[in-house]
Amino acid sequence: MDKDLTSFCGLWCNDCIPGNEKLYALASELYQLLMDIDFKDYVKIKSQKVAEFRDYDIFINVLEAFEKLHCYNYCRKGPCSEAGCAQSCKVRVCAIKKGLEGCWECNAYFSCEYIAEMQLFHPDIKHNLAMIKELGTDNWQERRGRHYNWSKQLGIRFTP
């Protein structure tokens, strides 16, 4: 396995929505197509009959904000994204400052406030860190926990 896919905090980059290249390519293609065909002009007329088209500007704002989440690199290679896994990530900065391969090498990871913050969104992060500590960055992936709260509840993984 590519150890670059193991982030400093113990998440597996390929489980992450901001790293899903297909998703972002499709969103970008949709945005560009809408711009190319001047869909906004079409919506002005159609919104008289189709009320949902009145929210077109909001939809475009969401597509533009969505692009800010897109990670162009893995955490270890950075820079990542503007709004997703940012270069300024507290966990990443801390691990690099301490000269650690990742948080699993830090004796304080179980009580770390940065990890606790992330655990609100990534419920199995401490499980992942324990697996990496036990099995190493090359062998832990098959034993990783769910990436997001909702993926844990639904029993699915998001793999690009």
MIMIVO-787316 format. One record per atom (N, C-alpha, C, O): residue in one letter; x negated, z negated, y. Coordinates in steps of 0.05 Angstrom, whole numbers, padded with zeros to 5 digits, always signed. Layout:
N
aXZY;...
REM end
This chain:
160
m-00017+00000-00024;m+00000+00000+00000;m-00018+00000+00025;m-00040-00010+00024;d-00008+00011+00046;d-00022+00013+00072;d-00019-00014+00086;d+00002-00022+00094;k-00041-00029+00088;k-00040-00055+00100;k-00033-00054+00129;k-00024-00074+00141;d-00036-00031+00142;d-00027-00028+00170;d+00003-00032+00174;d+00012-00037+00196;l+00018-00028+00152;l+00047-00032+00153;l+00056-00061+00153;l+00079-00067+00158;t+00037-00079+00148;t+00042-00108+00149;t+00036-00117+00178;t+00012-00117+00186;s+00056-00125+00192;s+00051-00134+00220;s+00039-00162+00220;s+00038-00175+00200;f+00029-00169+00243;f+00016-00196+00246;f+00035-00218+00239;f+00026-00239+00228;c+00061-00215+00244;c+00081-00236+00239;c+00091-00236+00211;c+00106-00255+00203;g+00084-00216+00195;g+00094-00216+00167;g+00118-00199+00162;g+00130-00200+00141;l+00125-00182+00181;l+00146-00162+00176;l+00133-00137+00165;l+00110-00131+00171;w+00149-00122+00150;w+00140-00096+00139;w+00151-00074+00157;w+00175-00071+00159;c+00133-00060+00170;c+00140-00041+00191;c+00161-00020+00181;c+00178-00011+00197;n+00160-00012+00157;n+00178+00009+00147;n+00207-00002+00143;n+00225+00014+00138;d+00211-00028+00146;d+00238-00039+00144;d+00251-00040+00172;d+00275-00046+00174;c+00236-00034+00192;c+00245-00038+00220;c+00259-00014+00231;c+00250+00009+00229;i+00282-00018+00244;i+00297+00003+00256;i+00281+00018+00278;i+00281+00042+00278;p+00267+00004+00296;p+00251+00019+00316;p+00229+00036+00305;p+00219+00054+00319;g+00222+00033+00280;g+00202+00050+00267;g+00213+00073+00251;g+00198+00088+00238;n+00240+00075+00251;n+00253+00096+00235;n+00251+00123+00249;n+00267+00129+00266;e+00231+00139+00242;e+00225+00164+00256;e+00249+00183+00255;e+00255+00197+00274;k+00262+00185+00232;k+00285+00204+00229;k+00307+00196+00249;k+00319+00214+00262;l+00313+00171+00251;l+00334+00162+00269;l+00328+00169+00298;l+00346+00179+00312;y+00304+00165+00306;y+00296+00170+00334;y+00294+00200+00339;y+00299+00210+00361;a+00286+00215+00319;a+00284+00244+00323;a+00312+00256+00326;a+00316+00273+00343;l+00331+00246+00311;l+00359+00256+00313;l+00371+00248+00340;l+00385+00264+00353;a+00366+00223+00349;a+00377+00214+00375;a+00365+00230+00397;a+00379+00238+00416;s+00339+00235+00396;s+00326+00251+00416;s+00336+00280+00417;s+00340+00292+00438;e+00340+00291+00393;e+00351+00318+00391;e+00379+00320+00403;e+00386+00339+00417;l+00396+00300+00397;l+00423+00299+00408;l+00422+00297+00438;l+00436+00312+00452;y+00406+00280+00449;y+00403+00276+00478;y+00395+00303+00491;y+00407+00311+00510;q+00375+00315+00480;q+00365+00340+00491;q+00386+00363+00490;q+00389+00378+00509;l+00400+00364+00468;l+00421+00384+00465;l+00443+00380+00486;l+00452+00399+00498;l+00451+00355+00490;l+00472+00349+00509;l+00463+00357+00538;l+00478+00367+00553;m+00437+00352+00544;m+00426+00360+00570;m+00425+00391+00572;m+00432+00402+00593;d+00416+00404+00551;d+00413+00433+00551;d+00439+00448+00555;d+00440+00469+00568;i+00460+00437+00544;i+00486+00452+00546;i+00503+00441+00569;i+00526+00448+00572;d+00492+00423+00585;d+00506+00412+00608;d+00533+00399+00599;d+00554+00404+00611;f+00531+00383+00578;f+00555+00371+00567;f+00570+00354+00587;f+00594+00350+00585;k+00555+00343+00606;k+00568+00326+00627;k+00589+00342+00642;k+00610+00331+00649;d+00584+00368+00647;d+00604+00384+00661;d+00629+00388+00643;d+00651+00388+00653;y+00624+00392+00617;y+00646+00395+00598;y+00663+00369+00598;y+00688+00371+00597;v+00650+00346+00597;v+00663+00321+00596;v+00681+00316+00620;v+00702+00304+00618;k+00672+00325+00643;k+00688+00321+00668;k+00716+00333+00664;k+00736+00321+00673;i+00717+00356+00652;i+00743+00369+00647;i+00758+00357+00624;i+00782+00350+00625;k+00744+00353+00602;k+00756+00343+00577;k+00766+00314+00580;k+00785+00306+00566;s+00754+00299+00597;s+00761+00271+00600;s+00790+00267+00610;s+00801+00245+00608;q+00801+00288+00621;q+00829+00287+00629;q+00848+00285+00605;q+00870+00273+00607;k+00839+00296+00583;k+00856+00295+00558;k+00845+00276+00537;k+00860+00265+00521;v+00819+00272+00538;v+00806+00254+00518;v+00794+00230+00533;v+00772+00233+00545;a+00808+00208+00534;a+00800+00185+00550;a+00772+00175+00544;a+00758+00165+00561;e+00764+00176+00518;e+00738+00166+00511;e+00715+00180+00525;e+00694+00168+00529;f+00719+00205+00533;f+00698+00219+00547;f+00692+00208+00574;f+00672+00214+00586;r+00710+00191+00584;r+00705+00178+00610;r+00681+00158+00608;r+00670+00150+00628;d+00674+00151+00584;d+00651+00133+00580;d+00625+00148+00574;d+00606+00136+00564;y+00625+00174+00579;y+00601+00190+00573;y+00576+00180+00586;y+00555+00179+00574;d+00577+00172+00611;d+00553+00161+00625;d+00542+00137+00611;d+00518+00133+00610;i+00560+00120+00601;i+00551+00096+00586;i+00537+00105+00560;i+00516+00094+00553;f+00548+00124+00547;f+00536+00135+00522;f+00508+00145+00528;f+00490+00140+00512;i+00505+00160+00550;i+00478+00171+00557;i+00459+00148+00564;i+00436+00149+00556;n+00469+00128+00578;n+00452+00105+00584;n+00443+00091+00558;n+00420+00082+00557;v+00460+00089+00539;v+00453+00076+00513;v+00432+00094+00499;v+00412+00083+00488;l+00436+00120+00499;l+00416+00137+00486;l+00388+00134+00500;l+00368+00134+00486;e+00388+00132+00526;e+00363+00129+00540;e+00350+00102+00535;e+00326+00100+00532;a+00367+00081+00533;a+00356+00054+00527;a+00347+00053+00498;a+00327+00040+00492;f+00361+00067+00480;f+00353+00069+00452;f+00325+00079+00449;f+00310+00068+00432;e+00317+00098+00464;e+00290+00110+00462;e+00269+00089+00469;e+00247+00090+00458;k+00275+00069+00485;k+00256+00048+00492;k+00250+00030+00469;k+00229+00017+00469;l+00267+00030+00449;l+00262+00014+00424;l+00243+00027+00405;l+00230+00014+00389;h+00241+00053+00407;h+00226+00069+00388;h+00196+00060+00387;h+00182+00060+00407;c+00187+00053+00363;c+00159+00047+00359;c+00144+00072+00351;c+00150+00085+00331;y+00123+00078+00366;y+00107+00102+00360;y+00083+00096+00343;y+00071+00114+00331;n+00076+00071+00340;n+00054+00062+00324;n+00062+00037+00309;n+00082+00024+00315;y+00046+00030+00289;y+00050+00004+00276;y+00039-00018+00293;y+00022-00013+00310;c+00048-00042+00289;c+00040-00066+00304;c+00009-00068+00306;c-00001-00074+00327;r-00004-00063+00283;r-00034-00066+00283;r-00048-00044+00299;r-00070-00049+00309;k-00035-00021+00303;k-00048+00000+00318;k-00041+00001+00347;k-00057+00007+00364;g-00016-00007+00353;g-00005-00008+00381;g-00015+00015+00399;g-00033+00029+00390;p-00005+00019+00422;p+00019+00005+00432;p+00044+00014+00415;p+00045+00036+00405;c+00062-00004+00414;c+00085+00001+00396;c+00108+00014+00411;c+00112+00038+00411;s+00124-00003+00425;s+00147+00008+00439;s+00151-00007+00465;s+00137-00027+00470;e+00168+00003+00482;e+00173-00010+00508;e+00191-00034+00505;e+00187-00054+00519;a+00210-00034+00486;a+00229-00056+00484;a+00231-00068+00456;a+00243-00089+00453;g+00220-00055+00436;g+00221-00065+00409;g+00197-00083+00404;g+00195-00105+00416;c+00179-00075+00388;c+00154-00090+00382;c+00133-00083+00403;c+00118-00064+00400;a+00133-00098+00424;a+00116-00091+00447;a+00088-00101+00444;a+00082-00120+00429;q+00069-00089+00458;q+00041-00097+00458;q+00039-00126+00466;q+00021-00141+00457;s+00057-00135+00484;s+00056-00162+00494;s+00069-00183+00476;s+00072-00206+00484;c+00076-00175+00452;c+00089-00194+00433;c+00071-00219+00430;c+00047-00217+00425;k+00084-00242+00434;k+00070-00267+00434;k+00055-00272+00407;k+00033-00283+00407;v+00069-00265+00385;v+00057-00269+00359;v+00032-00251+00356;v+00011-00261+00347;r+00034-00227+00363;r+00012-00208+00362;r-00012-00217+00379;r-00035-00217+00369;v-00006-00224+00403;v-00027-00233+00422;v-00041-00258+00411;v-00065-00260+00412;c-00025-00277+00401;c-00036-00302+00390;c-00055-00297+00366;c-00077-00307+00365;a-00045-00280+00347;a-00062-00274+00324;a-00088-00260+00331;a-00109-00267+00320;i-00086-00241+00349;i-00110-00227+00358;i-00129-00246+00372;i-00153-00246+00367;k-00119-00263+00389;k-00135-00282+00404;k-00149-00302+00385;k-00172-00309+00390;k-00135-00310+00364;k-00147-00328+00344;k-00165-00313+00324;k-00178-00326+00307;g-00166-00287+00325;g-00182-00271+00306;g-00171-00271+00278;g-00186-00269+00259;l-00145-00273+00276;l-00132-00274+00250;l-00122-00246+00241;l-00115-00229+00258;e-00123-00241+00215;e-00111-00217+00204;e-00081-00218+00207;e-00068-00197+00210;g-00070-00241+00207;g-00041-00245+00211;g-00034-00275+00211;g-00051-00292+00205;c-00010-00281+00217;c-00001-00309+00219;c-00004-00325+00193;c-00006-00349+00194;w-00004-00311+00171;w-00007-00324+00145;w-00034-00339+00142;w-00037-00356+00126;e-00053-00331+00159;e-00079-00344+00159;e-00080-00369+00177;e-00099-00384+00176;c-00059-00374+00192;c-00057-00397+00210;c-00043-00420+00195;c-00021-00416+00184;n-00055-00443+00196;n-00043-00466+00183;n-00017-00476+00196;n-00002-00491+00185;a-00013-00467+00221;a+00010-00476+00236;a+00034-00457+00236;a+00053-00461+00250;y+00033-00436+00220;y+00054-00416+00221;y+00081-00427+00214;y+00101-00418+00225;f+00083-00447+00197;f+00109-00457+00188;f+00123-00471+00211;f+00148-00472+00212;s+00108-00483+00230;s+00120-00497+00252;s+00116-00482+00279;s+00121-00494+00300;c+00107-00458+00278;c+00100-00443+00302;c+00126-00435+00318;c+00145-00426+00306;e+00125-00441+00344;e+00149-00435+00360;e+00154-00404+00362;e+00177-00396+00364;y+00133-00388+00361;y+00136-00359+00362;y+00150-00349+00337;y+00167-00331+00339;i+00142-00359+00315;i+00154-00351+00289;i+00183-00361+00288;i+00201-00347+00278;a+00188-00385+00298;a+00215-00396+00299;a+00233-00379+00316;a+00256-00374+00308;e+00224-00368+00338;e+00239-00350+00354;e+00246-00325+00339;e+00269-00315+00339;m+00227-00314+00325;m+00231-00289+00310;m+00250-00294+00286;m+00265-00276+00278;q+00250-00318+00275;q+00266-00324+00252;q+00296-00322+00258;q+00312-00318+00240;l+00303-00324+00283;l+00331-00322+00291;l+00341-00293+00285;l+00365-00290+00279;f+00324-00274+00287;f+00331-00246+00282;f+00322-00236+00255;f+00334-00218+00243;h+00300-00248+00245;h+00287-00240+00220;h+00286-00265+00202;h+00266-00279+00201;p+00308-00270+00187;p+00311-00296+00174;p+00291-00302+00152;p+00286-00326+00147;d+00279-00282+00140;d+00260-00287+00118;d+00231-00285+00126;d+00213-00281+00109;i+00225-00287+00151;i+00198-00283+00161;i+00178-00304+00149;i+00156-00297+00142;k+00187-00329+00146;k+00169-00349+00135;k+00165-00344+00105;k+00143-00349+00094;h+00185-00334+00092;h+00182-00326+00063;h+00161-00304+00061;h+00143-00305+00044;n+00163-00284+00079;n+00144-00262+00079;n+00115-00273+00083;n+00097-00265+00069;l+00112-00291+00103;l+00085-00301+00108;l+00074-00316+00084;l+00051-00314+00078;a+00091-00331+00070;a+00083-00345+00046;a+00075-00325+00024;a+00055-00330+00010;m+00090-00304+00021;m+00083-00283+00001;m+00056-00269+00008;m+00040-00264-00010;i+00052-00264+00033;i+00027-00251+00041;i+00003-00270+00036;i-00018-00262+00026;k+00007-00295+00043;k-00014-00315+00039;k-00021-00317+00009;k-00044-00320+00002;e+00000-00316-00008;e-00004-00319-00037;e-00015-00293-00050;e-00033-00295-00067;l-00004-00270-00042;l-00009-00245-00056;l-00028-00226-00041;l-00038-00207-00053;g-00032-00230-00016;g-00049-00212+00000;g-00033-00189+00012;g-00010-00184+00003;t-00044-00175+00031;t-00030-00154+00046;t-00025-00129+00028;t-00008-00113+00035;d-00039-00126+00007;d-00035-00103-00010;d-00014-00107-00032;d-00005-00087-00044;n-00005-00131-00037;n+00012-00137-00060;n+00038-00151-00054;n+00052-00158-00073;w+00044-00157-00030;w+00067-00174-00024;w+00094-00159-00019;w+00115-00171-00021;q+00092-00133-00014;q+00116-00118-00004;q+00140-00119-00023;q+00163-00121-00013;e+00136-00118-00048;e+00158-00119-00067;e+00172-00146-00068;e+00195-00148-00078;r+00160-00166-00057;r+00171-00193-00058;r+00181-00202-00030;r+00188-00225-00026;r+00181-00183-00011;r+00188-00190+00016;r+00218-00196+00018;r+00234-00187+00002;g+00225-00211+00038;g+00253-00217+00044;g+00265-00195+00061;g+00253-00175+00067;r+00290-00199+00068;r+00305-00180+00084;r+00294-00181+00113;r+00286-00201+00123;h+00295-00158+00125;h+00284-00155+00152;h+00302-00166+00174;h+00292-00180+00191;y+00328-00160+00172;y+00347-00169+00193;y+00368-00187+00181;y+00372-00187+00157;n+00381-00203+00198;n+00402-00221+00189;n+00424-00205+00174;n+00432-00212+00153;w+00433-00183+00186;w+00454-00168+00174;w+00445-00153+00148;w+00462-00149+00130;s+00420-00146+00146;s+00411-00133+00121;s+00410-00154+00099;s+00415-00147+00075;k+00405-00178+00105;k+00405-00200+00085;k+00434-00204+00076;k+00439-00206+00052;q+00453-00204+00094;q+00481-00208+00087;q+00492-00185+00071;q+00508-00189+00053;l+00484-00161+00078;l+00494-00138+00064;l+00478-00131+00038;l+00487-00114+00022;g+00455-00144+00035;g+00439-00139+00012;g+00426-00111+00012;g+00421-00100-00009;i+00419-00101+00035;i+00406-00075+00037;i+00381-00077+00054;i+00378-00095+00070;r+00363-00057+00050;r+00339-00055+00066;r+00341-00029+00082;r+00352-00009+00072;f+00331-00029+00106;f+00329-00004+00122;f+00301+00007+00119;f+00283-00003+00131;t+00298+00027+00103;t+00272+00039+00099;t+00273+00068+00108;t+00288+00085+00098;p+00256+00074+00128;p+00256+00102+00139;p+00247+00122+00118;p+00246+00146+00124;
REM end
